[in-house]
Amino acid sequence: MQSVNVVFHIDEMEKWSLLLANVRNLVKVVDHASSNIVVLSNAKAVLVFDDSASLTHVHLMQELSRQGIEFTVCQNSLNGVGIAIDLLPEYVKVVPVGVLSLIEKQAEGFAYIKP
């Protein structure tokens, strides 16, 4: 199995099911232990962490994080919608500026996926 470096970008709540399905499908066909697979959420997509209807997504994220998938969220977006960092699940990493994180990952050679 090959390893990959990829960042999945989500900024819309409506796209969480599609994005998580993409990540699950990728994990099945690559060596996820030696891969760097990152999911970065910003804009309205961060509301997944403040929406009881999204618990299925949050549980799936937790399961994927156990497989080495990194979940990151934009601090500016959290501030914009009023979500406190201490309300986030423990597996979520906060980055100061989501778009800057995307630029850095792409400069490091990460593939960019936006479902």
Backbone as XML, in Angstrom:
<?xml version="1.0"?>
<chain id="A" units="angstrom">
  <residue number="1" name="MET">
    <atom name="N" x="0.835" y="-1.195" z="0.000"/>
    <atom name="CA" x="0.000" y="0.000" z="0.000"/>
    <atom name="C" x="0.872" y="1.248" z="0.000"/>
  </residue>
  <residue number="2" name="GLN">
    <atom name="N" x="0.412" y="2.233" z="-0.693"/>
    <atom name="CA" x="1.162" y="3.487" z="-0.752"/>
    <atom name="C" x="0.793" y="4.404" z="0.398"/>
  </residue>
  <residue number="3" name="SER">
    <atom name="N" x="1.652" y="5.353" z="0.673"/>
    <atom name="CA" x="1.337" y="6.374" z="1.662"/>
    <atom name="C" x="1.094" y="7.689" z="0.920"/>
  </residue>
  <residue number="4" name="VAL">
    <atom name="N" x="0.314" y="8.553" z="1.539"/>
    <atom name="CA" x="-0.047" y="9.822" z="0.918"/>
    <atom name="C" x="0.061" y="10.955" z="1.922"/>
  </residue>
  <residue number="5" name="ASN">
    <atom name="N" x="0.186" y="12.161" z="1.390"/>
    <atom name="CA" x="0.089" y="13.391" z="2.169"/>
    <atom name="C" x="-1.056" y="14.182" z="1.550"/>
  </residue>
  <residue number="6" name="VAL">
    <atom name="N" x="-2.127" y="14.342" z="2.305"/>
    <atom name="CA" x="-3.313" y="14.987" z="1.747"/>
    <atom name="C" x="-4.028" y="15.804" z="2.813"/>
  </residue>
  <residue number="7" name="VAL">
    <atom name="N" x="-4.541" y="16.948" z="2.390"/>
    <atom name="CA" x="-5.381" y="17.762" z="3.260"/>
    <atom name="C" x="-6.758" y="17.864" z="2.610"/>
  </residue>
  <residue number="8" name="PHE">
    <atom name="N" x="-7.761" y="17.468" z="3.377"/>
    <atom name="CA" x="-9.151" y="17.607" z="2.966"/>
    <atom name="C" x="-9.668" y="18.909" z="3.566"/>
  </residue>
  <residue number="9" name="HIS">
    <atom name="N" x="-10.265" y="19.749" z="2.762"/>
    <atom name="CA" x="-10.752" y="21.051" z="3.205"/>
    <atom name="C" x="-12.274" y="21.074" z="3.166"/>
  </residue>
  <residue number="10" name="ILE">
    <atom name="N" x="-12.876" y="21.490" z="4.263"/>
    <atom name="CA" x="-14.338" y="21.610" z="4.319"/>
    <atom name="C" x="-14.707" y="22.956" z="4.918"/>
  </residue>
  <residue number="11" name="ASP">
    <atom name="N" x="-15.621" y="23.640" z="4.243"/>
    <atom name="CA" x="-16.097" y="24.924" z="4.744"/>
    <atom name="C" x="-17.626" y="25.035" z="4.727"/>
  </residue>
  <residue number="12" name="GLU">
    <atom name="N" x="-18.307" y="23.922" z="4.418"/>
    <atom name="CA" x="-19.769" y="23.906" z="4.373"/>
    <atom name="C" x="-20.300" y="22.747" z="5.216"/>
  </residue>
  <residue number="13" name="MET">
    <atom name="N" x="-21.271" y="23.024" z="6.044"/>
    <atom name="CA" x="-21.857" y="21.968" z="6.884"/>
    <atom name="C" x="-22.419" y="20.831" z="6.044"/>
  </residue>
  <residue number="14" name="GLU">
    <atom name="N" x="-23.025" y="21.168" z="4.916"/>
    <atom name="CA" x="-23.698" y="20.179" z="4.079"/>
    <atom name="C" x="-22.750" y="19.146" z="3.481"/>
  </residue>
  <residue number="15" name="LYS">
    <atom name="N" x="-21.454" y="19.404" z="3.527"/>
    <atom name="CA" x="-20.482" y="18.528" z="2.870"/>
    <atom name="C" x="-19.823" y="17.515" z="3.812"/>
  </residue>
  <residue number="16" name="TRP">
    <atom name="N" x="-20.172" y="17.533" z="5.094"/>
    <atom name="CA" x="-19.503" y="16.641" z="6.041"/>
    <atom name="C" x="-19.666" y="15.162" z="5.681"/>
  </residue>
  <residue number="17" name="SER">
    <atom name="N" x="-20.848" y="14.733" z="5.314"/>
    <atom name="CA" x="-21.055" y="13.313" z="4.982"/>
    <atom name="C" x="-20.170" y="12.904" z="3.816"/>
  </residue>
  <residue number="18" name="LEU">
    <atom name="N" x="-20.121" y="13.727" z="2.785"/>
    <atom name="CA" x="-19.301" y="13.440" z="1.618"/>
    <atom name="C" x="-17.819" y="13.420" z="1.973"/>
  </residue>
  <residue number="19" name="LEU">
    <atom name="N" x="-17.374" y="14.417" z="2.709"/>
    <atom name="CA" x="-15.956" y="14.481" z="3.081"/>
    <atom name="C" x="-15.550" y="13.265" z="3.907"/>
  </residue>
  <residue number="20" name="LEU">
    <atom name="N" x="-16.334" y="12.921" z="4.911"/>
    <atom name="CA" x="-15.979" y="11.787" z="5.764"/>
    <atom name="C" x="-16.025" y="10.472" z="4.994"/>
  </residue>
  <residue number="21" name="ALA">
    <atom name="N" x="-16.930" y="10.354" z="4.042"/>
    <atom name="CA" x="-16.948" y="9.161" z="3.185"/>
    <atom name="C" x="-15.684" y="9.105" z="2.334"/>
  </residue>
  <residue number="22" name="ASN">
    <atom name="N" x="-15.245" y="10.253" z="1.814"/>
    <atom name="CA" x="-13.995" y="10.307" z="1.040"/>
    <atom name="C" x="-12.807" y="9.861" z="1.884"/>
  </residue>
  <residue number="23" name="VAL">
    <atom name="N" x="-12.740" y="10.351" z="3.113"/>
    <atom name="CA" x="-11.632" y="9.990" z="4.007"/>
    <atom name="C" x="-11.682" y="8.497" z="4.326"/>
  </residue>
  <residue number="24" name="ARG">
    <atom name="N" x="-12.858" y="7.983" z="4.666"/>
    <atom name="CA" x="-12.987" y="6.543" z="4.965"/>
    <atom name="C" x="-12.555" y="5.691" z="3.777"/>
  </residue>
  <residue number="25" name="ASN">
    <atom name="N" x="-12.969" y="6.074" z="2.580"/>
    <atom name="CA" x="-12.590" y="5.319" z="1.390"/>
    <atom name="C" x="-11.084" y="5.369" z="1.146"/>
  </residue>
  <residue number="26" name="LEU">
    <atom name="N" x="-10.476" y="6.509" z="1.386"/>
    <atom name="CA" x="-9.029" y="6.631" z="1.205"/>
    <atom name="C" x="-8.280" y="5.752" z="2.208"/>
  </residue>
  <residue number="27" name="VAL">
    <atom name="N" x="-8.729" y="5.765" z="3.445"/>
    <atom name="CA" x="-8.075" y="4.981" z="4.500"/>
    <atom name="C" x="-8.056" y="3.493" z="4.156"/>
  </residue>
  <residue number="28" name="LYS">
    <atom name="N" x="-9.050" y="3.042" z="3.414"/>
    <atom name="CA" x="-9.132" y="1.629" z="3.042"/>
    <atom name="C" x="-8.076" y="1.212" z="2.020"/>
  </residue>
  <residue number="29" name="VAL">
    <atom name="N" x="-7.542" y="2.161" z="1.252"/>
    <atom name="CA" x="-6.669" y="1.794" z="0.136"/>
    <atom name="C" x="-5.245" y="2.338" z="0.245"/>
  </residue>
  <residue number="30" name="VAL">
    <atom name="N" x="-4.939" y="3.064" z="1.320"/>
    <atom name="CA" x="-3.573" y="3.552" z="1.525"/>
    <atom name="C" x="-3.070" y="3.065" z="2.872"/>
  </residue>
  <residue number="31" name="ASP">
    <atom name="N" x="-1.774" y="3.163" z="3.050"/>
    <atom name="CA" x="-1.173" y="2.841" z="4.344"/>
    <atom name="C" x="-1.353" y="4.069" z="5.237"/>
  </residue>
  <residue number="32" name="HIS">
    <atom name="N" x="-2.473" y="4.116" z="5.946"/>
    <atom name="CA" x="-2.768" y="5.315" z="6.730"/>
    <atom name="C" x="-1.804" y="5.513" z="7.892"/>
  </residue>
  <residue number="33" name="ALA">
    <atom name="N" x="-1.145" y="4.452" z="8.334"/>
    <atom name="CA" x="-0.182" y="4.579" z="9.429"/>
    <atom name="C" x="1.040" y="5.384" z="9.002"/>
  </residue>
  <residue number="34" name="SER">
    <atom name="N" x="1.419" y="5.297" z="7.731"/>
    <atom name="CA" x="2.578" y="6.051" z="7.256"/>
    <atom name="C" x="2.170" y="7.257" z="6.414"/>
  </residue>
  <residue number="35" name="SER">
    <atom name="N" x="0.882" y="7.524" z="6.335"/>
    <atom name="CA" x="0.375" y="8.669" z="5.589"/>
    <atom name="C" x="0.132" y="9.851" z="6.517"/>
  </residue>
  <residue number="36" name="ASN">
    <atom name="N" x="0.024" y="11.016" z="5.918"/>
    <atom name="CA" x="-0.392" y="12.223" z="6.629"/>
    <atom name="C" x="-1.708" y="12.659" z="6.016"/>
  </residue>
  <residue number="37" name="ILE">
    <atom name="N" x="-2.800" y="12.380" z="6.720"/>
    <atom name="CA" x="-4.133" y="12.720" z="6.236"/>
    <atom name="C" x="-4.727" y="13.716" z="7.225"/>
  </residue>
  <residue number="38" name="VAL">
    <atom name="N" x="-5.000" y="14.915" z="6.717"/>
    <atom name="CA" x="-5.472" y="16.014" z="7.548"/>
    <atom name="C" x="-6.826" y="16.480" z="7.026"/>
  </residue>
  <residue number="39" name="VAL">
    <atom name="N" x="-7.741" y="16.751" z="7.943"/>
    <atom name="CA" x="-9.017" y="17.374" z="7.604"/>
    <atom name="C" x="-9.012" y="18.747" z="8.254"/>
  </residue>
  <residue number="40" name="LEU">
    <atom name="N" x="-9.149" y="19.787" z="7.434"/>
    <atom name="CA" x="-9.196" y="21.144" z="7.958"/>
    <atom name="C" x="-10.587" y="21.719" z="7.738"/>
  </residue>
  <residue number="41" name="SER">
    <atom name="N" x="-11.216" y="22.151" z="8.824"/>
    <atom name="CA" x="-12.527" y="22.778" z="8.712"/>
    <atom name="C" x="-12.423" y="24.255" z="9.065"/>
  </residue>
  <residue number="42" name="ASN">
    <atom name="N" x="-13.143" y="25.053" z="8.277"/>
    <atom name="CA" x="-13.238" y="26.477" z="8.561"/>
    <atom name="C" x="-14.616" y="26.967" z="8.128"/>
  </residue>
  <residue number="43" name="ALA">
    <atom name="N" x="-14.822" y="28.267" z="8.223"/>
    <atom name="CA" x="-16.093" y="28.898" z="7.878"/>
    <atom name="C" x="-17.237" y="28.190" z="8.626"/>
  </residue>
  <residue number="44" name="LYS">
    <atom name="N" x="-18.355" y="27.979" z="7.969"/>
    <atom name="CA" x="-19.537" y="27.407" z="8.629"/>
    <atom name="C" x="-19.378" y="25.930" z="8.991"/>
  </residue>
  <residue number="45" name="ALA">
    <atom name="N" x="-18.411" y="25.238" z="8.405"/>
    <atom name="CA" x="-18.231" y="23.810" z="8.693"/>
    <atom name="C" x="-17.848" y="23.550" z="10.145"/>
  </residue>
  <residue number="46" name="VAL">
    <atom name="N" x="-17.315" y="24.554" z="10.833"/>
    <atom name="CA" x="-16.944" y="24.350" z="12.237"/>
    <atom name="C" x="-18.163" y="24.173" z="13.127"/>
  </residue>
  <residue number="47" name="LEU">
    <atom name="N" x="-19.334" y="24.535" z="12.611"/>
    <atom name="CA" x="-20.564" y="24.366" z="13.391"/>
    <atom name="C" x="-20.873" y="22.902" z="13.685"/>
  </residue>
  <residue number="48" name="VAL">
    <atom name="N" x="-20.188" y="21.985" z="13.022"/>
    <atom name="CA" x="-20.369" y="20.559" z="13.297"/>
    <atom name="C" x="-20.081" y="20.252" z="14.773"/>
  </residue>
  <residue number="49" name="PHE">
    <atom name="N" x="-19.226" y="21.067" z="15.399"/>
    <atom name="CA" x="-18.852" y="20.837" z="16.793"/>
    <atom name="C" x="-19.814" y="21.491" z="17.774"/>
  </residue>
  <residue number="50" name="ASP">
    <atom name="N" x="-20.863" y="22.137" z="17.260"/>
    <atom name="CA" x="-21.829" y="22.820" z="18.110"/>
    <atom name="C" x="-23.256" y="22.477" z="17.702"/>
  </residue>
  <residue number="51" name="ASP">
    <atom name="N" x="-23.427" y="21.303" z="17.121"/>
    <atom name="CA" x="-24.732" y="20.922" z="16.560"/>
    <atom name="C" x="-25.042" y="19.488" z="16.980"/>
  </residue>
  <residue number="52" name="SER">
    <atom name="N" x="-26.027" y="19.331" z="17.826"/>
    <atom name="CA" x="-26.355" y="17.983" z="18.319"/>
    <atom name="C" x="-26.770" y="17.054" z="17.182"/>
  </residue>
  <residue number="53" name="ALA">
    <atom name="N" x="-27.278" y="17.585" z="16.086"/>
    <atom name="CA" x="-27.644" y="16.757" z="14.943"/>
    <atom name="C" x="-26.419" y="16.185" z="14.237"/>
  </residue>
  <residue number="54" name="SER">
    <atom name="N" x="-25.252" y="16.725" z="14.530"/>
    <atom name="CA" x="-24.021" y="16.290" z="13.873"/>
    <atom name="C" x="-23.232" y="15.269" z="14.683"/>
  </residue>
  <residue number="55" name="LEU">
    <atom name="N" x="-23.814" y="14.718" z="15.723"/>
    <atom name="CA" x="-23.081" y="13.776" z="16.573"/>
    <atom name="C" x="-22.557" y="12.570" z="15.791"/>
  </residue>
  <residue number="56" name="THR">
    <atom name="N" x="-23.289" y="12.114" z="14.792"/>
    <atom name="CA" x="-22.817" y="10.995" z="13.974"/>
    <atom name="C" x="-21.497" y="11.349" z="13.306"/>
  </residue>
  <residue number="57" name="HIS">
    <atom name="N" x="-21.400" y="12.567" z="12.787"/>
    <atom name="CA" x="-20.159" y="13.014" z="12.152"/>
    <atom name="C" x="-19.026" y="13.081" z="13.170"/>
  </residue>
  <residue number="58" name="VAL">
    <atom name="N" x="-19.323" y="13.620" z="14.336"/>
    <atom name="CA" x="-18.299" y="13.775" z="15.375"/>
    <atom name="C" x="-17.798" y="12.408" z="15.835"/>
  </residue>
  <residue number="59" name="HIS">
    <atom name="N" x="-18.687" y="11.436" z="15.964"/>
    <atom name="CA" x="-18.271" y="10.083" z="16.358"/>
    <atom name="C" x="-17.406" y="9.438" z="15.273"/>
  </residue>
  <residue number="60" name="LEU">
    <atom name="N" x="-17.757" y="9.643" z="14.028"/>
    <atom name="CA" x="-16.948" y="9.112" z="12.934"/>
    <atom name="C" x="-15.582" y="9.783" z="12.897"/>
  </residue>
  <residue number="61" name="MET">
    <atom name="N" x="-15.536" y="11.076" z="13.156"/>
    <atom name="CA" x="-14.244" y="11.774" z="13.223"/>
    <atom name="C" x="-13.371" y="11.174" z="14.320"/>
  </residue>
  <residue number="62" name="GLN">
    <atom name="N" x="-13.981" y="10.892" z="15.452"/>
    <atom name="CA" x="-13.232" y="10.293" z="16.561"/>
    <atom name="C" x="-12.664" y="8.938" z="16.145"/>
  </residue>
  <residue number="63" name="GLU">
    <atom name="N" x="-13.471" y="8.137" z="15.482"/>
    <atom name="CA" x="-13.018" y="6.829" z="15.006"/>
    <atom name="C" x="-11.854" y="6.988" z="14.023"/>
  </residue>
  <residue number="64" name="LEU">
    <atom name="N" x="-11.974" y="7.927" z="13.103"/>
    <atom name="CA" x="-10.905" y="8.155" z="12.126"/>
    <atom name="C" x="-9.647" y="8.702" z="12.795"/>
  </residue>
  <residue number="65" name="SER">
    <atom name="N" x="-9.816" y="9.515" z="13.820"/>
    <atom name="CA" x="-8.642" y="10.048" z="14.513"/>
    <atom name="C" x="-7.848" y="8.923" z="15.174"/>
  </residue>
  <residue number="66" name="ARG">
    <atom name="N" x="-8.532" y="7.878" z="15.614"/>
    <atom name="CA" x="-7.841" y="6.716" z="16.193"/>
    <atom name="C" x="-7.001" y="5.991" z="15.145"/>
  </residue>
  <residue number="67" name="GLN">
    <atom name="N" x="-7.337" y="6.197" z="13.869"/>
    <atom name="CA" x="-6.587" y="5.590" z="12.775"/>
    <atom name="C" x="-5.487" y="6.521" z="12.257"/>
  </residue>
  <residue number="68" name="GLY">
    <atom name="N" x="-5.290" y="7.640" z="12.942"/>
    <atom name="CA" x="-4.208" y="8.550" z="12.582"/>
    <atom name="C" x="-4.612" y="9.749" z="11.748"/>
  </residue>
  <residue number="69" name="ILE">
    <atom name="N" x="-5.895" y="9.902" z="11.488"/>
    <atom name="CA" x="-6.352" y="11.066" z="10.725"/>
    <atom name="C" x="-6.350" y="12.272" z="11.657"/>
  </residue>
  <residue number="70" name="GLU">
    <atom name="N" x="-5.781" y="13.375" z="11.173"/>
    <atom name="CA" x="-5.687" y="14.592" z="11.975"/>
    <atom name="C" x="-6.832" y="15.534" z="11.617"/>
  </residue>
  <residue number="71" name="PHE">
    <atom name="N" x="-7.552" y="15.985" z="12.625"/>
    <atom name="CA" x="-8.639" y="16.944" z="12.420"/>
    <atom name="C" x="-8.213" y="18.297" z="12.970"/>
  </residue>
  <residue number="72" name="THR">
    <atom name="N" x="-8.247" y="19.304" z="12.100"/>
    <atom name="CA" x="-7.875" y="20.650" z="12.500"/>
    <atom name="C" x="-9.036" y="21.594" z="12.223"/>
  </residue>
  <residue number="73" name="VAL">
    <atom name="N" x="-9.095" y="22.650" z="12.993"/>
    <atom name="CA" x="-10.177" y="23.622" z="12.868"/>
    <atom name="C" x="-9.582" y="25.027" z="12.997"/>
  </residue>
  <residue number="74" name="CYS">
    <atom name="N" x="-10.147" y="25.949" z="12.260"/>
    <atom name="CA" x="-9.678" y="27.334" z="12.217"/>
    <atom name="C" x="-10.164" y="28.121" z="13.441"/>
  </residue>
  <residue number="75" name="GLN">
    <atom name="N" x="-9.221" y="28.710" z="14.161"/>
    <atom name="CA" x="-9.555" y="29.533" z="15.332"/>
    <atom name="C" x="-10.426" y="30.727" z="14.944"/>
  </residue>
  <residue number="76" name="ASN">
    <atom name="N" x="-10.102" y="31.380" z="13.833"/>
    <atom name="CA" x="-10.901" y="32.530" z="13.400"/>
    <atom name="C" x="-12.351" y="32.133" z="13.166"/>
  </residue>
  <residue number="77" name="SER">
    <atom name="N" x="-12.561" y="30.959" z="12.564"/>
    <atom name="CA" x="-13.928" y="30.494" z="12.302"/>
    <atom name="C" x="-14.655" y="30.172" z="13.606"/>
  </residue>
  <residue number="78" name="LEU">
    <atom name="N" x="-13.949" y="29.538" z="14.535"/>
    <atom name="CA" x="-14.555" y="29.266" z="15.843"/>
    <atom name="C" x="-14.991" y="30.565" z="16.508"/>
  </residue>
  <residue number="79" name="ASN">
    <atom name="N" x="-14.102" y="31.560" z="16.480"/>
    <atom name="CA" x="-14.432" y="32.858" z="17.066"/>
    <atom name="C" x="-15.650" y="33.470" z="16.375"/>
  </residue>
  <residue number="80" name="GLY">
    <atom name="N" x="-15.700" y="33.342" z="15.055"/>
    <atom name="CA" x="-16.776" y="33.934" z="14.280"/>
    <atom name="C" x="-18.155" y="33.373" z="14.591"/>
  </residue>
  <residue number="81" name="VAL">
    <atom name="N" x="-18.204" y="32.102" z="14.983"/>
    <atom name="CA" x="-19.508" y="31.488" z="15.301"/>
    <atom name="C" x="-19.711" y="31.297" z="16.806"/>
  </residue>
  <residue number="82" name="GLY">
    <atom name="N" x="-18.729" y="31.726" z="17.596"/>
    <atom name="CA" x="-18.880" y="31.692" z="19.052"/>
    <atom name="C" x="-18.713" y="30.340" z="19.703"/>
  </residue>
  <residue number="83" name="ILE">
    <atom name="N" x="-17.845" y="29.492" z="19.134"/>
    <atom name="CA" x="-17.569" y="28.189" z="19.742"/>
    <atom name="C" x="-16.264" y="28.281" z="20.528"/>
  </residue>
  <residue number="84" name="ALA">
    <atom name="N" x="-16.320" y="27.937" z="21.806"/>
    <atom name="CA" x="-15.131" y="27.958" z="22.656"/>
    <atom name="C" x="-14.273" y="26.722" z="22.391"/>
  </residue>
  <residue number="85" name="ILE">
    <atom name="N" x="-12.964" y="26.914" z="22.413"/>
    <atom name="CA" x="-12.022" y="25.817" z="22.154"/>
    <atom name="C" x="-12.231" y="24.665" z="23.129"/>
  </residue>
  <residue number="86" name="ASP">
    <atom name="N" x="-12.536" y="24.976" z="24.379"/>
    <atom name="CA" x="-12.674" y="23.906" z="25.373"/>
    <atom name="C" x="-13.912" y="23.033" z="25.140"/>
  </residue>
  <residue number="87" name="LEU">
    <atom name="N" x="-14.776" y="23.405" z="24.205"/>
    <atom name="CA" x="-15.937" y="22.572" z="23.861"/>
    <atom name="C" x="-15.623" y="21.565" z="22.761"/>
  </residue>
  <residue number="88" name="LEU">
    <atom name="N" x="-14.442" y="21.679" z="22.166"/>
    <atom name="CA" x="-14.065" y="20.781" z="21.073"/>
    <atom name="C" x="-13.656" y="19.410" z="21.604"/>
  </residue>
  <residue number="89" name="PRO">
    <atom name="N" x="-13.876" y="18.374" z="20.813"/>
    <atom name="CA" x="-13.376" y="17.048" z="21.201"/>
    <atom name="C" x="-11.850" y="17.082" z="21.335"/>
  </residue>
  <residue number="90" name="GLU">
    <atom name="N" x="-11.325" y="16.195" z="22.156"/>
    <atom name="CA" x="-9.888" y="16.192" z="22.452"/>
    <atom name="C" x="-9.013" y="15.896" z="21.237"/>
  </residue>
  <residue number="91" name="TYR">
    <atom name="N" x="-9.541" y="15.261" z="20.232"/>
    <atom name="CA" x="-8.741" y="14.904" z="19.056"/>
    <atom name="C" x="-8.646" y="16.035" z="18.031"/>
  </residue>
  <residue number="92" name="VAL">
    <atom name="N" x="-9.309" y="17.145" z="18.270"/>
    <atom name="CA" x="-9.302" y="18.265" z="17.324"/>
    <atom name="C" x="-8.200" y="19.251" z="17.690"/>
  </residue>
  <residue number="93" name="LYS">
    <atom name="N" x="-7.399" y="19.597" z="16.681"/>
    <atom name="CA" x="-6.319" y="20.566" z="16.852"/>
    <atom name="C" x="-6.784" y="21.902" z="16.275"/>
  </residue>
  <residue number="94" name="VAL">
    <atom name="N" x="-6.518" y="22.985" z="16.989"/>
    <atom name="CA" x="-6.898" y="24.315" z="16.525"/>
    <atom name="C" x="-5.697" y="24.976" z="15.865"/>
  </residue>
  <residue number="95" name="VAL">
    <atom name="N" x="-5.924" y="25.520" z="14.675"/>
    <atom name="CA" x="-4.897" y="26.313" z="13.988"/>
    <atom name="C" x="-5.380" y="27.756" z="13.970"/>
  </residue>
  <residue number="96" name="PRO">
    <atom name="N" x="-4.463" y="28.723" z="14.076"/>
    <atom name="CA" x="-4.889" y="30.118" z="14.157"/>
    <atom name="C" x="-5.686" y="30.596" z="12.933"/>
  </residue>
  <residue number="97" name="VAL">
    <atom name="N" x="-5.183" y="30.269" z="11.735"/>
    <atom name="CA" x="-5.802" y="30.735" z="10.492"/>
    <atom name="C" x="-5.881" y="29.553" z="9.528"/>
  </residue>
  <residue number="98" name="GLY">
    <atom name="N" x="-7.076" y="29.091" z="9.256"/>
    <atom name="CA" x="-7.261" y="27.899" z="8.426"/>
    <atom name="C" x="-6.680" y="28.035" z="7.034"/>
  </residue>
  <residue number="99" name="VAL">
    <atom name="N" x="-6.909" y="29.171" z="6.375"/>
    <atom name="CA" x="-6.405" y="29.316" z="5.007"/>
    <atom name="C" x="-4.881" y="29.321" z="4.972"/>
  </residue>
  <residue number="100" name="LEU">
    <atom name="N" x="-4.242" y="29.852" z="5.999"/>
    <atom name="CA" x="-2.781" y="29.814" z="6.060"/>
    <atom name="C" x="-2.301" y="28.371" z="6.230"/>
  </residue>
  <residue number="101" name="SER">
    <atom name="N" x="-3.004" y="27.609" z="7.040"/>
    <atom name="CA" x="-2.663" y="26.198" z="7.215"/>
    <atom name="C" x="-2.767" y="25.450" z="5.888"/>
  </residue>
  <residue number="102" name="LEU">
    <atom name="N" x="-3.792" y="25.743" z="5.099"/>
    <atom name="CA" x="-3.944" y="25.121" z="3.773"/>
    <atom name="C" x="-2.771" y="25.487" z="2.861"/>
  </residue>
  <residue number="103" name="ILE">
    <atom name="N" x="-2.371" y="26.735" z="2.884"/>
    <atom name="CA" x="-1.231" y="27.189" z="2.075"/>
    <atom name="C" x="0.036" y="26.449" z="2.486"/>
  </residue>
  <residue number="104" name="GLU">
    <atom name="N" x="0.255" y="26.334" z="3.791"/>
    <atom name="CA" x="1.455" y="25.650" z="4.292"/>
    <atom name="C" x="1.464" y="24.179" z="3.907"/>
  </residue>
  <residue number="105" name="LYS">
    <atom name="N" x="0.330" y="23.515" z="4.047"/>
    <atom name="CA" x="0.263" y="22.089" z="3.684"/>
    <atom name="C" x="0.547" y="21.907" z="2.193"/>
  </residue>
  <residue number="106" name="GLN">
    <atom name="N" x="-0.008" y="22.756" z="1.361"/>
    <atom name="CA" x="0.229" y="22.631" z="-0.074"/>
    <atom name="C" x="1.692" y="22.928" z="-0.404"/>
  </residue>
  <residue number="107" name="ALA">
    <atom name="N" x="2.296" y="23.877" z="0.288"/>
    <atom name="CA" x="3.718" y="24.172" z="0.081"/>
    <atom name="C" x="4.593" y="22.993" z="0.505"/>
  </residue>
  <residue number="108" name="GLU">
    <atom name="N" x="4.107" y="22.196" z="1.461"/>
    <atom name="CA" x="4.828" y="21.003" z="1.923"/>
    <atom name="C" x="4.577" y="19.806" z="1.006"/>
  </residue>
  <residue number="109" name="GLY">
    <atom name="N" x="3.799" y="19.988" z="-0.054"/>
    <atom name="CA" x="3.560" y="18.920" z="-1.006"/>
    <atom name="C" x="2.301" y="18.116" z="-0.767"/>
  </residue>
  <residue number="110" name="PHE">
    <atom name="N" x="1.440" y="18.546" z="0.138"/>
    <atom name="CA" x="0.192" y="17.839" z="0.383"/>
    <atom name="C" x="-0.757" y="18.041" z="-0.795"/>
  </residue>
  <residue number="111" name="ALA">
    <atom name="N" x="-1.451" y="16.989" z="-1.173"/>
    <atom name="CA" x="-2.523" y="17.103" z="-2.153"/>
    <atom name="C" x="-3.683" y="17.817" z="-1.460"/>
  </residue>
  <residue number="112" name="TYR">
    <atom name="N" x="-4.458" y="18.562" z="-2.239"/>
    <atom name="CA" x="-5.595" y="19.321" z="-1.721"/>
    <atom name="C" x="-6.882" y="18.727" z="-2.272"/>
  </residue>
  <residue number="113" name="ILE">
    <atom name="N" x="-7.780" y="18.331" z="-1.375"/>
    <atom name="CA" x="-9.071" y="17.772" z="-1.763"/>
    <atom name="C" x="-10.173" y="18.605" z="-1.129"/>
  </residue>
  <residue number="114" name="LYS">
    <atom name="N" x="-11.123" y="19.034" z="-1.938"/>
    <atom name="CA" x="-12.286" y="19.757" z="-1.421"/>
    <atom name="C" x="-13.528" y="19.172" z="-2.070"/>
  </residue>
  <residue number="115" name="PRO">
    <atom name="N" x="-14.222" y="18.319" z="-1.327"/>
    <atom name="CA" x="-15.428" y="17.694" z="-1.907"/>
    <atom name="C" x="-16.538" y="18.715" z="-2.098"/>
  </residue>
</chain>
